[in-house]
């Protein structure tokens, strides 16, 4: 219903090229409608196997001081320390089928989800001031989140039984997604993140067997750079919704991923799956490949940290 062929062989214009703001419903999820929204997700998950994700959290407040044998160990320890200490604020999920079509859930509008969590308290918890100010300016109501937000433990239980994790048919998509998956693993396991990257990625393979990090894919093309907003601008993908809110960012992530695949990748992209930017095997293997492709130098620790703050702010 939503696919339109044009004269060029093999080229398909999908609904994500034609979506308008008034055709999309960002379904706000709070404590009182959490069960109802997961019922809808369970109904659509078998037909919409791509899930783009974005999270909003209080920033990066800790950086380890000890020496590490490589940059990925440093990056992982930074991620672990912050995810273990801090609390998730929002999670955005956008579902689509392989052609980019979004579910409607019987509403007549295309649905994406924005989950609001109650644990973070702006008056009591530690955070990066600039990060919280940016979220406030983007319309996030921290008083309402504290009063009506979702219990993280209950969310983890419903997520575990939803059919969207522990499912090899699901393809997860993120942008610079280490922290996104870190917070989800914390919710699912109700534990601190593992002490080593090896165990972390073992858990990733169990809960999220197929996943892509767009920031990693960008590194194979030297003119693709910056955060999600910059990439969307390069790809001519329009945003729907409010920047720095997880629902809108997850939709922009999905559309950018689809456009990136169509424009720059021919054939299967599975060899690029399973890598999170700045973590795991990337520095030892994938970073060297990308460096050769781009003719650029290996990123040192300082540059990675600077890049993280740029890309997470979606500048």
ChimeraX attribute file (.defattr): number of C-alpha atoms within 10 A of each C-alpha:
attribute: neighborCount
match mode: 1-to-1
recipient: residues
	/A:1	5
	/A:2	12
	/A:3	13
	/A:4	10
	/A:5	11
	/A:6	10
	/A:7	7
	/A:8	7
	/A:9	7
	/A:10	7
	/A:11	11
	/A:12	14
	/A:13	14
	/A:14	17
	/A:15	17
	/A:16	23
	/A:17	13
	/A:18	11
	/A:19	16
	/A:20	14
	/A:21	13
	/A:22	10
	/A:23	13
	/A:24	19
	/A:25	18
	/A:26	21
	/A:27	16
	/A:28	15
	/A:29	23
	/A:30	21
	/A:31	19
	/A:32	11
	/A:33	11
	/A:34	19
	/A:35	15
	/A:36	10
	/A:37	18
	/A:38	17
	/A:39	12
	/A:40	14
	/A:41	20
	/A:42	14
	/A:43	14
	/A:44	18
	/A:45	20
	/A:46	13
	/A:47	13
	/A:48	23
	/A:49	19
	/A:50	26
	/A:51	23
	/A:52	27
	/A:53	28
	/A:54	28
	/A:55	26
	/A:56	24
	/A:57	23
	/A:58	22
	/A:59	22
	/A:60	18
	/A:61	15
	/A:62	15
	/A:63	14
	/A:64	12
	/A:65	8
	/A:66	6
	/A:67	9
	/A:68	12
	/A:69	7
	/A:70	12
	/A:71	21
	/A:72	20
	/A:73	17
	/A:74	20
	/A:75	22
	/A:76	23
	/A:77	21
	/A:78	17
	/A:79	21
	/A:80	24
	/A:81	18
	/A:82	21
	/A:83	27
	/A:84	15
	/A:85	12
	/A:86	19
	/A:87	24
	/A:88	22
	/A:89	25
	/A:90	23
	/A:91	24
	/A:92	26
	/A:93	27
	/A:94	30
	/A:95	28
	/A:96	25
	/A:97	15
	/A:98	13
	/A:99	16
	/A:100	21
	/A:101	19
	/A:102	25
	/A:103	23
	/A:104	15
	/A:105	15
	/A:106	9
	/A:107	9
	/A:108	11
	/A:109	15
	/A:110	23
	/A:111	21
	/A:112	24
	/A:113	23
	/A:114	23
	/A:115	23
	/A:116	30
	/A:117	25
	/A:118	22
	/A:119	18
	/A:120	22
	/A:121	16
	/A:122	15
	/A:123	8
	/A:124	7
	/A:125	12
	/A:126	15
	/A:127	18
	/A:128	13
	/A:129	12
	/A:130	12
	/A:131	17
	/A:132	18
	/A:133	12
	/A:134	15
	/A:135	19
	/A:136	14
	/A:137	11
	/A:138	13
	/A:139	13
	/A:140	18
	/A:141	12
	/A:142	21
	/A:143	13
	/A:144	13
	/A:145	22
	/A:146	17
	/A:147	14
	/A:148	16
	/A:149	23
	/A:150	23
	/A:151	15
	/A:152	21
	/A:153	14
	/A:154	15
	/A:155	18
	/A:156	18
	/A:157	14
	/A:158	16
	/A:159	18
	/A:160	16
	/A:161	12
	/A:162	18
	/A:163	17
	/A:164	23
	/A:165	19
	/A:166	16
	/A:167	15
	/A:168	15
	/A:169	17
	/A:170	21
	/A:171	22
	/A:172	25
	/A:173	24
	/A:174	26
	/A:175	31
	/A:176	22
	/A:177	23
	/A:178	19
	/A:179	24
	/A:180	19
	/A:181	22
	/A:182	22
	/A:183	24
	/A:184	18
	/A:185	22
	/A:186	21
	/A:187	21
	/A:188	20
	/A:189	14
	/A:190	13
	/A:191	10
	/A:192	16
	/A:193	22
	/A:194	19
	/A:195	12
	/A:196	12
	/A:197	19
	/A:198	12
	/A:199	12
	/A:200	18
	/A:201	19
	/A:202	13
	/A:203	16
	/A:204	19
	/A:205	15
	/A:206	13
	/A:207	19
	/A:208	22
	/A:209	20
	/A:210	20
	/A:211	24
	/A:212	24
	/A:213	22
	/A:214	26
	/A:215	23
	/A:216	22
	/A:217	23
	/A:218	19
	/A:219	19
	/A:220	18
	/A:221	13
	/A:222	13
	/A:223	11
	/A:224	15
	/A:225	15
	/A:226	18
	/A:227	20
	/A:228	23
	/A:229	21
	/A:230	16
	/A:231	24
	/A:232	19
	/A:233	12
	/A:234	14
	/A:235	16
	/A:236	12
	/A:237	18
	/A:238	18
	/A:239	20
	/A:240	19
	/A:241	19
	/A:242	12
	/A:243	19
	/A:244	23
	/A:245	22
	/A:246	27
	/A:247	31
	/A:248	23
	/A:249	30
	/A:250	28
	/A:251	30
	/A:252	28
	/A:253	29
	/A:254	26
	/A:255	23
	/A:256	26
	/A:257	23
	/A:258	16
	/A:259	19
	/A:260	18
	/A:261	15
	/A:262	13
	/A:263	10
	/A:264	11
	/A:265	11
	/A:266	8
	/A:267	7
	/A:268	8
	/A:269	11
	/A:270	10
	/A:271	7
	/A:272	15
	/A:273	18
	/A:274	19
	/A:275	23
	/A:276	25
	/A:277	27
	/A:278	26
	/A:279	19
	/A:280	21
	/A:281	16
	/A:282	18
	/A:283	18
	/A:284	13
	/A:285	10
	/A:286	19
	/A:287	20
	/A:288	15
	/A:289	15
	/A:290	22
	/A:291	17
	/A:292	13
	/A:293	13
	/A:294	14
	/A:295	10
	/A:296	11
	/A:297	11
	/A:298	13
	/A:299	15
	/A:300	10
	/A:301	15
	/A:302	9
	/A:303	10
	/A:304	15
	/A:305	14
	/A:306	10
	/A:307	16
	/A:308	17
	/A:309	14
	/A:310	14
	/A:311	18
	/A:312	20
	/A:313	18
	/A:314	17
	/A:315	12
